[in-house]
């Protein structure tokens, strides 16, 4: 027998193997995380746990430090938004003692273990008593926490009231 079919079969097997390996490499590249230095968004270190209302529509917001790094309370300030619109409030510090003499525009009181000392430690909470009727059931409440030494947002979190 002078006609052998092993050479064409071997060629087809090599081509099939190369195509299969190329498909595997392509799938791996497409699933690989991006190596570009892009903004991944602002983390949610200080999360809103609840927005409560009583019959008079008092608005109380409870936040918790869910990160791992303690933050200096006197270096933190906050901006709040209701349904995408800025809320008129003045939170220039999360240090409870320093908050007392500030103008209480939009926020009546601040309390909780997170604002008692110089640092807001992980798992500690802070409660903010906003002016009556600030937030209503169904509002989307967003908190942005800034580091006043850098003017950068260190945390952003939204919560549906």
N, C-alpha and C positions, 0 to 999 in steps of 0.2 A: 504494500500500500504506500503510494508515494504522496498522496494528498493528506496532510495532517491538519486538523482544525484547532490545535492548541494555541497557535500564535494569534489568530483573531479573537479567541475567547480571552486570552490573557490581556490583550489590548483593551477589550471592552471592560474587563474587570478593573484594570488600572484606571480607566476613565471614570467608571462608576465610583471607585474609591476616592478619586480626586474630587468629584462633584459632591460626594457625601461629606468629606472633610471640609470643603469650602462652605457647605450649608451649616455645619456645626460651628465653624469659626464665625460665620456671619451672625448666627443666632446668639453666640456668646458676646460678640461686640455690641449687638443691639440691646442686650440686657445689662451691659456694663454701665455703672453710674458715670455721669458726666465728670470729666476731669477738669472742666473749665472752672475758673474762679468766678462764680456767679452768685448773686444775692439769693440766698435760700429763704429769705423772709425773716421777719422778726420773730424770735421765739416767744412762747407763752410761759414765762417764768412765774409771773404773778397772775394767777387765774381767778376770775370771778366765780365764786361758788354759788352765790345766790343773790337775787334781787327781790326783796320782799316788800309787800305793801300791807298796810292795815286799812281799816275802813276809811280813814282820813286820807289815804294815799300817801302816807309817809313813805319815803323811798330810802331803803337801807341796802347797801351793797357790802357783801362780805367777800374778801379776797384772801387767797392763800399763796404763800411762797412755795412753789412746787419744784424749784430748782435745787441745786446742791451747794451753791456759793452764797455765803452771807453777804448782804448789801448794807452799806452805811445808810441809815435812815435819813440823815441830813443831806445826803447827796441824791435823794430820790424826789421827784415831783411827778404829778399825774395830770393828764388831760382825759376827760371823759366825753363820749359821744353818744347821742341818742338817735337811732335810725340814720346814722351817717352825719348828723349835724352836731357841731360842738355844743357842749353843755356849759353854761356859765358857772364856773366854780373855781375856787382858788385853793389848790393843794400844792404848796411850794415845798413841803417837807413831809416825810412820814415819821419824823421824830415827834412823838406825842407832846413832849414838853415844849418844843419849838413851834408846834402847830397852834397851841393855845393862844399866843398873842397875835397871830396872823389874822387879817380880815377874813371873817367866816362868810365869804360870798359863795353861796350855793351848797356849802357843807356846814352843817351845824356842829357835829361832833365827830371825833375819831377815837376808836378804842381797839383793844385787843392786844395780845401778847406781842405781835409783830411791831407795834409802834411804841412799846414801853421802854425799850433800851436804845442804845446807839445803833444796834444792827437788827435788821430783819432777817431772822434765821430761817432755814428751810423748815417747812411744815407749819410755821406760825401764821396766824390769821390777823387781819385788820378789818374792822367794821367801820364803814363810813355812813353817817346819817345825813343824807342829802336833804335839801329843802323840800317841803311837802309838794307833792304832785310833780316832782322832777321826772320820775319814770312811771310808766303805766304798764299794766299787764300786756304782753305781746311786743313791747318795745325791744329793739336790738340795742343792747348796751355794750359799748366798747371802751376799754381802758387802755391807755398808752402810758407806760411808766418810763420816765426819762432819767438819765444820769446827768445831774446838773454840772458836773465837772467836765463833761465832754459834749453835752447837748445832744446826745444820741439816744434813740429809743432802745431800751434794754428789754422791754416786754410789751406785747400787744395781745389782748385777748377779748373775744366777744362772747356775749351771753344773751340768750333770748329770755326776757323777763316774763 
